[in-house]
């Protein structure tokens, strides 16, 4: 059973995630379900679902670079912003980043660092 300190940390990070403009609908739904289930007999089950969803949603930096450099990336971000996102992603990759550092992915990465304590 996870301790209260970990639960409080994850709750804070989930609130950051849900308020991030880049949070997916699926991640938001999983976060809401986990928050509702915290402290109930559904907590363990919802924790597994949350971890699975977050692991699917976090964007590896190489995927971000490829997306930002694609036609679809230009449509999502706009051409100029897509170039800036790709350049930024190349910079953070060179500095050792494994994942996108947008507010949603950053919150997910911090939650996943606690995966062993959550499960």
Long-range contacts (C-beta under 8 A, 24 or more apart in sequence): 2-47, 2-117, 2-118, 3-117, 6-114, 6-117, 6-118, 7-38, 9-114, 10-34, 10-111, 10-114, 10-118, 11-35, 11-38, 13-107, 13-110, 13-111, 14-107, 14-111, 16-103, 16-107, 17-103, 17-104, 17-107, 17-108, 17-111, 19-103, 20-102, 20-103, 20-104, 20-107, 21-103, 21-104, 22-102, 22-103, 22-104, 22-105, 23-104, 24-57, 24-104, 26-53, 26-56, 26-57, 27-53, 27-54, 27-57, 27-104, 27-108, 30-54, 47-118, 47-119, 48-119, 50-118, 51-112, 51-115, 51-118, 51-119, 54-108, 54-111, 54-112, 55-112, 57-104, 57-105, 57-108, 58-99, 58-100, 58-105, 58-108, 58-109, 58-112, 59-99, 59-100, 59-102, 59-105, 60-98, 60-99, 60-100, 61-89, 61-92, 61-93, 61-97, 61-98, 61-99, 61-100, 62-93, 63-100, 64-89, 64-100, 65-89, 65-90, 65-93
